[in-house]
Amino acid sequence: MNILSSLGDWHSWLDLLIVPFFIQVAALIIGKIINTFINKKLQEHLEQHTLPYIFAHAVKDLPVAWCSGVGLYWTIHSIKVLNTTIIDLLSSLLYAVIIFSITRVLARTVSGMIALHIARAEDTTKATSLLSNIISFIIYSAGVIIILQYLGISVTPFLTALGVGGMAVALGLQDTLSNIFSGLHIILSKQLQVYDFVKLGNGYIGQVVDITWRFTKIQSPANNIIIVPNKEIASSTIINYNMPQQEIDISLTVGVSYDSDLDLVEKVSLEVARNVLLKVEGKVDFEPFVRFFEFADSSINFNINMKSNIFLNQYIIKHEVIKALTKRYREENINIPFPVRTIITAN
């Protein structure tokens, strides 16, 4: 009898543990296979910046969780010794996992579709982390509310308490909220966007690399990151070198002696400027020009005016023009005088 009883207990443990274990292992393997298939499609077959790619990327890594959830559902109904309380708890957990995963897919898909729409738009709007974070927060909040309602937790008292306490929180986070709304104002007004080269009223110059919920990141020409609070950006005077067109004016001031042939000076200067633009940018979209503007103490001064489509090219263009101009002036016997002051003394 003891042997028969032991065999009966063994079969009970087999039904209780072994079967659910294999169900979960099988579900995990199926999830891994599906996830590998999606990754292969993303890398080899789906074209980036398309709706199928966005959806597949949103679903990436989630088949494992979904298959594990299905395995958990079968496990719950395969174990007959579980009481109602445990079954309800596991069912609620399964529902929460499913809703959260669907919410994650929806947040990723919507953010990807907005980024795709911005990329295809005719204007130069760029997606920022602030915009995607706000969209994700709204979608995840809706998912949490759905889960709480399913669990029988009323969200009305919570929302009421949140509204009452919101005033106190707003006072404590006044600067943070100011930066958030300033960031939204910057994005919606399009006064500056990601990848724009700007100069702020405080003298900072660089390329906007991101607009977050609290600050804007600007990369300086020296490759340093400048962190500027959004409220300072919104209230600052800004020069945007990408608006209305993506071009930068380059002006180089030069002085030649009074006995120089100004026609020759202008001709040589334009040739040098044009050759440098061809060398640096590969083409000349804007013809350089010379403007004489001053009879100085020891020289006639003029500006060589050029334009470039790339902000950072202005530094190398000036560098190359100064070298080439000095060489050509020496070949053409054009003198760049030293400052001279004549002093006449009484005998």
HELIX and SHEET records of a PDB file:
HELIX    1   1 ASN A    2  TRP A   13  1                                  12    
HELIX    2   2 LEU A   14  ILE A   18  3                                   5    
HELIX    3   3 VAL A   19  GLU A   44  1                                  26    
HELIX    4   4 LEU A   51  VAL A   59  1                                   9    
HELIX    5   5 PRO A   63  SER A   78  1                                  16    
HELIX    6   6 THR A   84  ARG A  120  1                                  37    
HELIX    7   7 SER A  129  TYR A  150  1                                  22    
HELIX    8   8 THR A  156  GLY A  172  1                                  17    
HELIX    9   9 GLN A  174  SER A  189  1                                  16    
HELIX   10  10 ASN A  230  SER A  235  1                                   6    
HELIX   11  11 LEU A  262  GLU A  281  1                                  20    
HELIX   12  12 ASN A  313  GLU A  331  1                                  19    
SHEET    1   A 5 ILE A 225  PRO A 229  0                                        
SHEET    2   A 5 PHE A 215  GLN A 219 -1                                        
SHEET    3   A 5 ILE A 205  ILE A 211 -1                                        
SHEET    4   A 5 PHE A 197  LEU A 200 -1                                        
SHEET    5   A 5 ILE A 238  ASN A 240 -1                                        
SHEET    1   B 3 ILE A 248  VAL A 256  0                                        
SHEET    2   B 3 ILE A 300  SER A 308 -1                                        
SHEET    3   B 3 PHE A 289  PHE A 295 -1                                        
END                                                                             
